[in-house]
Structure formats: C-alpha cells, structure tokens
C-alpha cells in the first residue's frame, strides 16, 4: 500500500498515493514537501505501524476514557446501592476507577 510518512518523525501521515507539490495539509498539520516520503509497505505492516503510532499519541485522558467503567456500570452500581442496599457494587466500581487513575496518572502528577 502507498503511504506518506514524515521523514523527520517517521510518522505515517496518510495513505494517499500522491500529494500536491509544495505542502500537504493533514490533521491540521502543514508539512513541507521535502519532509515527506512516499513508499510502498504491506497492508499488515501499515496497520501495525498505525496502531503503534496511535497508541503513542493517545493522551492519558484517552486511555482513561477507554478503560473507565461504563455509564451502564455506574447506573447498575447506583441502583444496587440505593434500591437494593448493596453498597459492594459502588465500592467495586470505585476500585476500578482508582485502578485506571493509578495506571494512567495525570501528566506532571506522580
């Protein structure tokens, strides 16, 4: 598959087969044409590189959002606590939230 990579960072920019002369504007980035290289790589390699790049670019907030208990889990835990008087659900839910916060701390906070 034909891909565009930024030479200075090695990051995949696009799956485009050609770019206009001058610059390519992608994802609000303006990249000089002399900092781009177009090459062929197998699709599985593209997927693998793109996944690694995406995971590296995810912020701690993105990672937290993915792993936090869902709103449905929260509703069930609150229902069980309030209506069925089982506080264990809320305690377990809070433990999950704290585990995620510990795994992905806020930037600059240790």
N, C-alpha and C positions, 0 to 999 in steps of 0.2 A: 504494500500500500504506500502511496506517496504521502509524505508528511513534511511539514515545515517545522524546523527546530531553530531556536535562538542559539547562535553559536556561543555567545558569552556565558549563558547559563546552562545550556544543554537541554532546556525545557522544550517539550512539544508545544507548538503554538496552534497548529491546525492540521487538518487532514486535507488541505487544499492541494490541488495539483499544479496551480500556478498562482503567482502573485503579481500584482501590478508593479511596474517599475517604480522605484522611489521608496515607498514605505508600505507596510502592511499594518492596518489598524485592527486589532483583535482584542476583545475583552477590555476595552478602554486603554489599551497599551499602544503606543506608537513605537515601532521598532524599525530602525534603519535597515534598508535592504542589504547592506554589507554585513549585517549581523544575523542574517538568515541563511539557512542551507536547506535545500530540498533534497530528500533522499527516499529510497525505497527500503521499507522494512516489512517483515512478515506481520500479518494482522495479529497473531498471538503476542508477538513482541510489542507491538503498538499498545495493545490492551494492557499488558503487564507494566510497561513504562508509564502509561497514562494513569493507571491505578496508583502506582508508587508516587508519582508527581502529585496527584490529587490528595492522597493521604498526607503528604508532607505540607501541602498548602492549607489543609483544614486547621482552623483555629481550635483552641481548647473549647470554645463555646460550641462549635460544630460537633466536636467529638462528644461533648456532654449531652447535647440535644439528642444524638443518636442513641446513647446508652441509658438516658434517664428513663425511669418508669413512665409508661404512657398515661395520658389523661384518663383512659378507661381504668387502668390500675388504681389511680388515685380515687376515682369515683367509687369503685368497689371497696377499697380500704375504708373510705369515709362512711359509706353505707353500713359496712360491717361494724364499724366503731360506734356510730350514732344509733342505728336501728337495732342491731343485733348485740350491741355491747361487747364486741370483741376487739379490743384495742391492739391485739397482736398484729393485725393486718397493717395498721398505721405504723406501728413500730418497725415491721419488716420493710415497708415502703420507705421509711425514712432511712433505714440502714442502707438500702440500695442507693438512695440519693447521695448519702455521705460517701459510699464507696466510689461512686462516679466522681464526686468532687475531689476526693483524695487522689484518684487515678489521673485526673486532668485538672491540676490546680490553676488558678488564675495566673496570668503572666506576671512575673515580678513578685509573686507571693509564694513564700516557702514555708 
